[in-house]
Amino acid sequence: MVPIKSAKTALIVTVAVILAATLFGSHRSLNALRKDALAVLEQGEYGDGVGVRSDLARRGDVCANLCTVARNNGLGESDAYRRLSAQVEAFRAGELDAELEEPAQALMEALSGLPLSERDQRHLSNFQAELGSIRDTIRRDKYTQMAQDFNTGTLAAFPANLLSRLTGVRPLPVYT
């Protein structure tokens, strides 16, 4: 091994090593926090599989059922139906952040203006209640709090706000 003979070269090597160690360490630390939150998204706070992911799946199922009721009541060609149907398909294709709430509300409003059977009227009422319940459950979920803390606390604070950009650590998705 050849010793470094120049003080300038030694300083450059030292700074490079410190910079690399800082970036590597911050990347690992921030990703570990991110991974912990994503585990709660998937498995829930208690690791029982009941978390935001399962709530999102329930919301997708309710919206798919809403589409069926709308199609059966002659709204299969409406814009509201097409919008919600497209979002349900996007969700089922893996887009967890597919916007379902707004198109579902629009389709429920369109359905409420129709003369529905008593059964479909009950379905519509149940869809509204179920979507509201799911929304509230997601808002209170441990993952939602962890994601908000990670995004607005950890990643927003110095030096993580700079290091996260340099190391490619992204904010967590927050579902509502």
N, C-alpha and C positions, 0 to 999 in steps of 0.2 A: 504494500500500500504506500502510495506516494503522499507525503504530507503536503498540505496546502501552504505554499510559501508566501502568498500575498494576503495581507489583511483584508483588502477589498474583496478578493475572491471568497475568503472565509466568511465575511459578512453577508455576501450575496447567497452563499450556500445555506447559512444559518437562517436567513430570512425566508428563503424558499422552503426549507424544512418546516419552519414554524407555520408558514402560510398553508402548506399542504396538510399538516397535522390539524390545524384549525378547521379547514374546510372538511376534511375527512371526519373529524370528530363531531362537528356540528351536523353534518349530513346524517351520520349514524344516530345521534341523539334526537334530532327532529323527526327522522323517519321512525324511530322507536315509539315516540309519542303518537305519531300518526297511525302507526300499525295497531297500537293499543286501542285507539278510538275505532278504527275499522273493525277490529274484532268484536267490539260492543255493537256496532252496526249489524254485523252478521249474526252473532250469537246471543245478543242481549246482555244486559247488565249481569245476569247470574249465570250466563253460559248455557241457558236452557233452550236457545233457539228462538226465543220470543223477544225480538228486537225490532228496530225500525225496518229492517229488510222484510220481515214477515208482515208488518203493518202496511208497507208499500205493496206487497203482494195482495193483501186483502183489498186495498183500495183499487188495484188493477182489476180484481175479480168483480167488485161491486160495479165498477165502470163498464166492464164487459156485459154484466147482467142488465145494466141500464140501457146499453146499446140494443140488447135483445128486445127489451120492452118497447123501446122507441121504434125499432124496425117492425115489430108486430102491430104497432099502432100507426103505421103509414109514414113514419118519419125517416125511413131508410135512405131517402134521396136528399134529405135536408142537409144544409151546411153544418148545422150543429151536430148531427149524427156523424157526418164524415170527419169532422174535426176530432171528436172524441174517439171514434173508431181508429183513426190514424194514430192518435196518441197512445191508445191501448196497445196497438201493434208495436209501436216504438218501445213502449215499456216492456212488453213481452220479449222484444229483441235484445233487451239488456240495458236500455236507457232508463236507469232508475230515476233520473231527474225529469222524465217526460212530464209535461204539464197536464195533469188530469183534472184538477179542481175546476178551473175556469170553463173548459169545454163541458164538463159534467153539469155544472150549474146552468149553462146555456141550454143544454139538452133537457134538463129537468124543467126549466121555465117553458120550453116549447111543449113539453108533455103536459104541463099543468094547464095549458090553454085548450087541451083536447078533452072531449067527452070520453073519459076512461072507464073501464069496468071497475067494479068495486075491488076486485083482486089487483088490477094494475094500479089503482089508486093507493092501495096498501103498499105495493111494491115501491112506488114512487116515494111515499112517506118513509118507508124503511131505508131506501137508498140515501135520502137526505140525512136521516138520523145516523146511519152507519158512517157516511163520509165525515160528518161532523165529529163523531166519536173517534174515528181514526186520526183525524187532524189533531184533535186534542191530545190523544195518546202520543203521537209523534212529537208534539211540542214539549211534552213533559218527560220524554224519554232521556235516559242518561246519555245516550250517544249525541243527541242534539246539544246538550250542555257541553259535552266534551268537545264537539266540533266547533261550537261558538267560542269556547275558551281557547282552543288551539288557534283558530283563525284570528280572533280579535285580541287575544292576550299574548300568546306565545309568538306567533308569526309577526305580530304588529310591533313587538318590542325590539329595541336595539339590544344586541347586534343581530338577533335572529331575522329581523326584517331584511337585512342585507345578505346574511349568510344563506337564507332560504332561497333567495333568487340565484345566488352564485352556485348553489348545490342542487338546484332543481326540485326542492321540496315544495309541493303544491298545497294550497289550502284544502281543507276537507269540505265535501259537499254538505250543505245543511238542507234538510227536507222539512217542509211545512205542510 
